[in-house]
Amino acid sequence: MTQKNNPLHGIKLQEIVEFLVEKFGWKKLGQIIKIRCFNNDPSVKSSLKFLRRTPWARAEVEALYLKSVPKSSQKEEE
């Protein structure tokens, strides 16, 4: 089943975190989204664990990803 209205369909949370870290770096990412897992001894593993249990933080990360990824990449799924 295709989810055309969901731009995050088929994108794993790990891919989102890795993209944002590559684009911004941990320090800048921690300034943009003020959560401890981005500021204190950050790692993809610890961030994923926190984001999976914290809906508001995950929503902020997903929103930043959607603002940061080129529009053409979002259309590839369609």
Rosetta blueprint (number, residue, H / E / L):
1 M L
2 T L
3 Q L
4 K L
5 N L
6 N L
7 P L
8 L L
9 H L
10 G L
11 I L
12 K L
13 L H
14 Q H
15 E H
16 I H
17 V H
18 E H
19 F H
20 L H
21 V H
22 E H
23 K H
24 F H
25 G H
26 W H
27 K H
28 K H
29 L H
30 G H
31 Q H
32 I H
33 I L
34 K L
35 I L
36 R H
37 C H
38 F H
39 N H
40 N L
41 D L
42 P L
43 S L
44 V H
45 K H
46 S H
47 S H
48 L H
49 K H
50 F H
51 L H
52 R H
53 R H
54 T L
55 P H
56 W H
57 A H
58 R H
59 A H
60 E H
61 V H
62 E H
63 A H
64 L H
65 Y H
66 L H
67 K H
68 S H
69 V L
70 P L
71 K H
72 S H
73 S H
74 Q H
75 K H
76 E L
77 E L
78 E L
